[in-house]
Structures are given as structure tokens and as C-alpha cells.
Amino acid sequence: MKVGRVLGGILAGALALAASGCGGSGDSLEGQSSDGGSGGADKGSVVVGGQDFTESQIMAAIYQKLLENEGYSVQTKLVTTRDVYLPELSKGSVDVVPDYLAGITDYLNTEKNGPDAPLVSSNDPQATLEALKPLAEAKGISILPPSQATDQNAFFVTKDFAEQNGLTTLSDFAAMNQPIKLGAPPDCEGRADCEGGLTKTYGFKITEIVPLDFASAQVKDAVKKGEVQMGETGTTDGTLADLGLVLLEDDKGIQPAQNLTPAVNTGFLNDNPDLEDLFNKLSAALTTEDLANMNVQVDLERKKPEDVAQQFLQDKGLL
């Protein structure tokens, strides 16, 4: 969903960041941890980091349970922004994080080449991975193979509107050639994966960006009431169907690849090479549908992330 995404609403900002979650650096990893150690571990300790929103909480719990099952003692440290945990991953205060492919790529590219550097991420996961690897290597971070599971920014309308006008893609909607208001965070303006791409690539006539948090109840209500014609959320938002809302396909590919990707401190991975196979098995099993289902269980059914993680791992035969 990811640099600059404002995370909020019923998915607690799922999306993120992923894509894209960045922002200020007011958080500290000190005092942000929760001890999930198994007590009897004999392989040493692992610190799992990441962002503190629903999907990341679930992924951190999955990582924790996998690692504890292998005999590690695990501590989790979740914060709000990528610019807090990535420096800690680089220096080894954090050992592993679940991250989003384009999100971490764009962050490291900007850090190295400045805020005006051309994007090196794209909607091609393999090309984005190849761009990411040298950027991460320079920071002492190893990138393991990404999963097929992805959480990208996405745009939705009411199901009734889509059916009445035969809309399934963003191109279908843009072809109506009507002025619209878009419900999205303020940083949507000009971004290639948001207002910039919608206007330049698709040809939308956006008269106003109504400032509403990403994936929030407010943006969904605004679309339902017709206050805006389209809103922004993430592809793993499992609440839309019950609300009478539907995603439009990004058929021209303005969203970069945001596949869930394990990022590991290189020194730690060198000391614990068995972890590569462990995370590869997880990534091979994880799907976008899994992410959406788990988000719904936590956000709507009020289950605990650790319980959802446990059930997922058992269902996949990973525990």
C-alpha cells in the first residue's frame, strides 16, 4: 500500500505502509517491545521488528511462532514507521522484519539517492527485487525471496455503481470521463501510485482530493454516501464486500509490487543459515487471500494476532 501511506481506519492502517508506511521518526524501539520468548529455547535470541498495524502484527506473530518452534527465544519490537526499524535492522538491534517489496526498495533508494531520485520499484516483483538487493546489501540487510502475497494500494467504488456502469477496472471508470472527488490521504497528490497515476496514466478528472485516512471507516462511508466517488484502501482489505464496496482492478499497473518479503540482518543470517529455508517455506505458503482473511479475523472478528497466526501456521502444516 508504500512510502507516505497514512494508515488508519478499521484495518488500523493496513495497509500500508506497506507499502509504504513512512513518516516521522518520533518512535523509538526502546520501550516498544513485547517478550514472546518460549523460555526453553536453546538456539539463542531473535528480535523481530516491523510496523505496528494489523497486518504487520499478524506477520510478526507468524515469525515469532515459527522461530520459537525452531528453538529460538523471540522478542518483538513494532513501531509506526519504516525509518525507525530499518536502521535498527541494519545495525543488528533488530534481526528480521516482514516488509513490503516496493516499500523497502523505495525507502532505501531515497535514503541513498535523495528524495528526488527516480523510482526503481515497479509493478514487476522480480525487477523490483533486483533493484532492492544491492541497496539492502550496502546496509547489511539480506532480502529473502518474496512471497506471492501482496498488499498494494487500491481504489474502490460502491458495488451498485460498478454494476450499473459495468465497471471492473480503473480504465472502465476513467472512460466515463466524468469529474470525480477522490477520498485519500493528502500525500496522494502527485504520487505515481495515487492521484498522479490516476490522472496521467488513466486520464481521471479529479477535481478534489478529500483528505480521508487510508482504508478508514470514514473514507468508506464517504464513498457509500456519494461524498466522494472513489476511495483508497489496500488489496487485502477484507471489509469491502460487507459494506457494499468493490475494488477496481489496476489494469494499467500504477501500483508497484508490494509482496511480503523477509528482510534479515546479514550478520544474523550468516550466523543462522537455517533460517533461510524456514522463511522460504513460509513465503511459498503465504497468499494474498491469506492476508485478507487474517486481517478480517483480527479487525472484524476481534481475534488476537497470535491466535490467528497459530491457526494459519497449523493449517499450512508449518508447525
VMD Tcl script that draws the C-alpha trace (Angstrom):
set ca {
  {0.00 0.00 0.00}
  {4.19 2.35 0.36}
  {6.13 5.33 1.32}
  {3.99 8.02 2.83}
  {0.84 6.00 3.25}
  {-1.33 7.23 6.08}
  {-2.50 4.16 7.93}
  {-5.77 4.20 9.77}
  {-9.34 3.08 9.95}
  {-10.75 -0.33 10.55}
  {-7.65 -2.11 9.33}
  {-5.57 0.03 11.65}
  {-3.67 1.25 8.66}
  {-3.27 -1.98 6.87}
  {-2.02 -1.16 4.52}
  {0.42 0.13 4.44}
  {2.62 1.01 4.88}
  {3.29 -1.44 3.27}
  {3.51 -0.25 1.07}
  {4.51 2.16 2.03}
  {4.45 3.28 5.60}
  {6.90 6.04 6.33}
  {6.78 9.31 8.14}
  {8.46 10.99 11.06}
  {10.94 9.30 13.34}
  {9.32 10.14 16.67}
  {9.18 6.48 17.72}
  {11.96 4.63 19.41}
  {12.49 0.91 19.58}
  {13.19 1.34 23.26}
  {10.10 0.54 25.27}
  {8.21 -0.76 22.23}
  {8.94 -4.44 22.69}
  {6.89 -7.39 23.88}
  {8.61 -10.51 25.09}
  {7.36 -13.61 23.33}
  {10.18 -15.92 24.34}
  {9.40 -19.61 24.76}
  {11.59 -19.96 27.84}
  {13.23 -23.22 26.84}
  {14.87 -22.02 23.66}
  {18.42 -23.17 23.03}
  {19.32 -21.53 19.69}
  {19.69 -18.03 21.06}
  {17.54 -14.91 20.82}
  {15.87 -13.23 17.86}
  {14.37 -9.74 17.66}
  {11.50 -9.44 15.18}
  {10.76 -5.88 14.12}
  {8.24 -4.16 11.89}
  {5.35 -1.73 11.85}
  {2.54 -1.63 14.37}
  {-0.59 -2.12 12.27}
  {-2.84 -5.13 11.91}
  {-1.18 -6.94 9.04}
  {2.31 -6.39 10.41}
  {1.21 -7.51 13.87}
  {-0.04 -10.75 12.34}
  {3.14 -11.28 10.32}
  {5.32 -10.58 13.36}
  {3.30 -13.15 15.31}
  {3.78 -15.68 12.50}
  {7.53 -15.03 12.50}
  {7.63 -15.33 16.28}
  {5.81 -18.67 16.39}
  {7.90 -20.13 13.57}
  {11.13 -19.10 15.28}
  {10.03 -20.33 18.70}
  {9.10 -23.64 17.15}
  {12.70 -23.88 15.90}
  {14.06 -23.29 19.39}
  {14.75 -19.56 19.38}
  {13.78 -17.11 22.11}
  {11.85 -14.31 20.40}
  {11.17 -10.68 21.19}
  {9.02 -8.42 19.00}
  {9.51 -4.69 18.59}
  {6.82 -2.99 16.50}
  {6.90 0.74 15.75}
  {4.95 3.07 13.50}
  {7.36 3.83 10.68}
  {9.97 2.21 8.46}
  {12.55 4.88 9.20}
  {12.63 3.67 12.82}
  {13.11 -0.06 12.34}
  {15.25 -0.24 9.21}
  {18.28 1.49 10.77}
  {17.95 -0.93 13.70}
  {17.82 -3.87 11.29}
  {20.90 -2.53 9.55}
  {22.97 -2.34 12.72}
  {21.66 -5.59 14.19}
  {19.45 -4.33 17.03}
  {16.62 -5.98 15.08}
  {17.28 -9.32 13.38}
  {14.37 -9.81 10.97}
  {11.31 -7.92 9.75}
  {8.38 -8.71 7.47}
  {8.39 -5.91 4.90}
  {6.88 -4.91 1.56}
  {8.99 -5.22 -1.56}
  {8.49 -1.81 -3.18}
  {8.17 -0.06 0.16}
  {11.61 -1.07 1.41}
  {13.08 -0.57 -2.08}
  {11.83 2.98 -2.37}
  {12.89 3.82 1.18}
  {16.48 2.62 0.67}
  {16.68 4.21 -2.78}
  {15.55 7.56 -1.41}
  {17.93 7.27 1.55}
  {20.85 6.66 -0.79}
  {20.00 8.94 -3.71}
  {17.79 11.66 -2.23}
  {14.06 12.42 -2.23}
  {14.00 13.35 -5.92}
  {15.66 10.14 -7.09}
  {13.77 8.30 -9.84}
  {11.79 5.31 -8.57}
  {13.49 1.98 -9.06}
  {10.48 -0.07 -7.94}
  {7.82 -1.14 -10.43}
  {4.87 -3.50 -10.71}
  {7.33 -6.24 -11.68}
  {8.31 -8.13 -8.49}
  {11.48 -9.64 -9.96}
  {12.76 -6.34 -11.36}
  {12.00 -4.61 -8.07}
  {13.79 -7.36 -6.15}
  {16.88 -6.97 -8.33}
  {16.86 -3.21 -7.72}
  {16.48 -3.77 -3.98}
  {19.23 -6.31 -3.37}
  {22.28 -4.02 -3.83}
  {20.60 -1.23 -1.86}
  {19.92 -3.64 1.02}
  {23.35 -5.30 0.81}
  {25.02 -1.93 1.29}
  {23.10 -1.60 4.57}
  {23.94 -5.07 5.85}
  {20.46 -6.41 5.08}
  {19.71 -9.64 3.23}
  {16.47 -9.92 1.27}
  {14.98 -13.40 1.09}
  {12.68 -14.49 -1.76}
  {9.34 -12.67 -1.58}
  {6.01 -14.40 -1.26}
  {3.22 -14.21 -3.80}
  {1.17 -12.44 -1.13}
  {0.94 -8.73 -1.82}
  {-0.81 -5.75 -0.26}
  {-0.93 -2.85 -2.69}
  {-2.79 0.43 -2.69}
  {-6.15 0.04 -4.40}
  {-9.22 2.10 -5.26}
  {-12.85 1.25 -4.62}
  {-16.36 2.36 -5.53}
  {-19.78 1.14 -4.45}
  {-20.82 -2.22 -5.81}
  {-24.07 -0.69 -7.10}
  {-22.20 1.99 -9.06}
  {-19.84 -0.58 -10.55}
  {-22.67 -2.88 -11.60}
  {-24.81 -0.08 -13.02}
  {-21.94 1.13 -15.19}
  {-20.26 -2.18 -15.99}
  {-17.03 -1.25 -14.16}
  {-14.39 -3.80 -13.26}
  {-11.19 -1.81 -13.93}
  {-9.89 1.69 -13.33}
  {-9.80 2.13 -17.11}
  {-13.54 1.42 -17.25}
  {-14.25 4.18 -14.74}
  {-11.84 6.67 -16.32}
  {-13.52 6.12 -19.70}
  {-16.72 7.60 -18.28}
  {-14.86 10.92 -18.48}
  {-16.65 12.45 -15.52}
  {-15.18 14.74 -12.84}
  {-14.76 12.94 -9.52}
  {-13.73 13.55 -5.95}
  {-11.21 11.09 -4.54}
  {-11.10 10.12 -0.87}
  {-7.45 9.59 0.07}
  {-4.69 10.88 2.38}
  {-3.26 14.30 1.45}
  {0.05 12.77 0.32}
  {-1.86 11.09 -2.54}
  {-1.46 14.27 -4.59}
  {1.08 13.84 -7.37}
  {2.11 10.32 -6.41}
  {2.53 7.89 -9.27}
  {0.60 5.24 -7.34}
  {-2.21 7.61 -6.44}
  {-3.52 10.90 -7.90}
  {-0.56 11.32 -10.27}
  {-1.03 7.90 -11.82}
  {-4.82 8.14 -11.85}
  {-4.71 11.39 -13.83}
  {-1.66 10.89 -16.05}
  {-1.90 7.16 -16.74}
  {-5.64 6.62 -16.60}
  {-6.94 10.07 -17.50}
  {-9.19 10.60 -14.48}
  {-10.52 14.12 -13.95}
  {-10.01 14.51 -10.21}
  {-11.44 17.82 -9.02}
  {-10.55 17.35 -5.37}
  {-8.69 15.02 -3.04}
  {-10.85 14.88 0.06}
  {-8.42 14.21 2.94}
  {-9.54 10.89 4.42}
  {-7.29 8.30 6.04}
  {-6.25 5.27 4.06}
  {-8.67 2.32 4.45}
  {-10.57 4.16 7.17}
  {-14.23 3.84 8.08}
  {-14.56 7.50 7.13}
  {-13.40 7.05 3.54}
  {-15.69 4.06 3.11}
  {-18.67 6.00 4.50}
  {-17.85 8.91 2.18}
  {-17.94 6.64 -0.87}
  {-21.16 4.98 0.26}
  {-22.82 8.38 0.80}
  {-21.59 9.76 -2.53}
  {-19.49 12.48 -0.91}
  {-16.59 11.12 -2.94}
  {-16.87 8.83 -5.94}
  {-13.80 6.71 -5.23}
  {-11.70 5.91 -2.18}
  {-8.29 4.42 -1.41}
  {-7.62 1.25 0.57}
  {-5.42 -1.85 0.24}
  {-5.84 -5.06 -1.71}
  {-6.06 -7.11 1.50}
  {-8.96 -5.07 2.89}
  {-11.46 -7.79 3.67}
  {-14.22 -5.45 4.88}
  {-15.37 -4.13 1.50}
  {-17.85 -6.81 0.46}
  {-19.91 -6.50 3.66}
  {-20.05 -2.74 3.12}
  {-21.28 -2.97 -0.46}
  {-17.97 -1.75 -1.88}
  {-15.73 -3.24 -4.56}
  {-12.15 -2.77 -5.76}
  {-11.45 -1.72 -9.34}
  {-8.58 -3.56 -10.99}
  {-5.38 -1.58 -11.58}
  {-5.25 -2.79 -15.19}
  {-2.50 -0.33 -16.22}
  {-0.25 -1.25 -13.32}
  {0.38 2.01 -11.49}
  {0.88 0.13 -8.22}
  {4.38 -1.19 -7.56}
  {4.94 -4.74 -6.36}
  {4.34 -4.89 -2.60}
  {4.97 -8.57 -2.00}
  {5.57 -9.61 1.61}
  {9.33 -10.10 1.90}
  {11.51 -11.22 4.81}
  {14.39 -8.80 5.42}
  {17.14 -10.17 7.68}
  {20.25 -8.64 9.19}
  {23.06 -10.16 7.11}
  {25.32 -10.96 10.05}
  {22.49 -12.66 11.87}
  {21.58 -14.71 8.80}
  {25.20 -15.75 8.34}
  {25.21 -17.00 11.93}
  {21.85 -18.76 11.50}
  {21.72 -20.01 7.90}
  {18.91 -22.47 8.72}
  {16.52 -19.52 8.85}
  {16.60 -19.04 5.10}
  {14.85 -22.34 4.49}
  {12.37 -21.61 7.29}
  {11.28 -18.29 5.79}
  {11.33 -19.64 2.25}
  {8.75 -22.27 3.25}
  {6.59 -19.57 4.80}
  {6.80 -17.31 1.76}
  {5.91 -20.22 -0.53}
  {2.76 -20.89 1.51}
  {1.52 -17.31 2.05}
  {-1.08 -15.85 -0.32}
  {-2.85 -12.52 -0.67}
  {-6.09 -14.25 0.25}
  {-4.45 -15.48 3.45}
  {-3.51 -11.91 4.37}
  {-7.04 -10.64 3.74}
  {-8.60 -13.47 5.74}
  {-6.28 -12.96 8.67}
  {-6.86 -9.19 8.69}
  {-10.62 -9.77 8.85}
  {-10.22 -12.20 11.75}
  {-8.30 -9.61 13.76}
  {-10.15 -6.43 12.77}
  {-13.73 -7.64 12.49}
  {-13.84 -10.85 14.49}
  {-11.59 -9.38 17.22}
  {-9.29 -12.38 17.39}
  {-5.77 -11.93 18.73}
  {-2.97 -11.75 16.12}
  {-1.08 -14.54 17.88}
  {-4.12 -16.84 17.74}
  {-4.70 -16.09 14.06}
  {-1.00 -16.70 13.37}
  {-1.08 -20.03 15.20}
  {-4.10 -21.25 13.23}
  {-2.58 -20.13 9.91}
  {0.67 -21.98 10.56}
  {-1.14 -25.11 11.61}
  {-3.44 -25.00 8.57}
  {-0.39 -24.68 6.29}
  {1.47 -27.51 8.01}
  {4.27 -25.18 9.10}
  {4.03 -26.05 12.81}
}
mol new
graphics top color blue
foreach p $ca { graphics top sphere $p radius 0.5 }
foreach p [lrange $ca 0 end-1] q [lrange $ca 1 end] { graphics top cylinder $p $q radius 0.2 }
display resetview
